[in-house]
């Protein structure tokens, strides 16, 4: 049997469990935003929800390893999923904003633990000769689940309490599947440390880039749905737009990754950041802040052009994390590759914390259109940084450039990338 097929069969239970987790993780960002809008929360309160989730995720990434090693992978995953189940059920029964923020923090910690387990399990189970392909397949599965996650929003547009019940059922499915697996879990590896100053010295483009991507993606995926719901846009319409963003990542991730291996990766990053900045400029320029432009757009044939634009936006914005990780590893000494990857995850999550808070404050001061201009400013600033680095920093040689690996900002384990020189030795 083909080795890849054999390993897929071995890990089928884990893949099914992680697919279920990703389905509800991606859906929850939209559902939580809609819930805050439904309960009459202010934009400032709604913006704190993704910020607290990112803060919990950040804490989970760096502090759950010891806990997992003490109780084991399967029990740790089951316990983490149970926390997420309780969080979803509490969301459907509680309206106190401080309590809901605490719940989102706990969900972030538990989600970080789940993805750390899944990523480490796959990395340590498969052989080194097929690890890259298996992680790529895993990332594609998660990508498809992100697109499919919006179905949970579409099928329960009238009752968000039902959506939280469906979320809980998916977590239950993950527990059942992983508890019945025959695959032996791996050993927890020592975690790498955050080296922000050193990583910035190796690749300022990557650090500034992942921080900017963290800001914009958190706003688009978590704050914008809340704002759209407050303006009266239907939940199904919001789900279509968010789904288009995720679909763009699936369609463009591999082509851009392949291209970045063939040419100077910095040039690909510059081009992708420029496309993202232009698209965000268009969104900011056309936005009226009161939903009237979208209402006119949804009733015309130009609506399909807008969907295509969101697919292109997702394909440029949500693919940049992998490109920037590869760019940083290109310029990082082999001994510090893992630390650089962890540092980039740290910077990305900080962006996810800062973005919603800044968006909320800017909206209070400058009005409802400020959020779109904030997105553009963040990406335009990175575009200028990328152009400066391309102009003044030397390119890496072919021997130094690592092979592109599709990674997502899900955990410390999945962020680790090995240089080609190490793989060939």
Secondary structure, DSSP 8 states (H G I E B T S, - for coil): --HHHHHHHHTHHHHHHHHHHHHHHHHHHHHHHHHHHHTT--HHHHHHHHHHHHHHHHHHHHHSHHHHHHH-HHHHHHHHHHHHHHHHHHHTT---HHHHHHHHHHHHHHHHHHHHHHHHHHHHHS-TTTHHHHHHHHHHHHHHHHHHHHHHHHHTSS-HHHHHHHHHHHHHHHHHHHHT--S------------HHHHHHH-HHHHHHHHHHHHHHHIIIIIHHHHHHHTT--HHHHHHHHHHHHHHHHHHHHHHHHHHHHS-HHHHHHHHHHHHHHHHHHHHHH--SSSHHHHHHHTSTHHHHHHHHHHHHHHHHTTHHHHHHHHHHHHS-GGGHHHHHHHHHHHHHHHHHHHHHHHHHHHHHH-TTHHHHHHHHHHHHHHHHHHHHHHHS----TTT--------TT-HHHH----HHHHH-
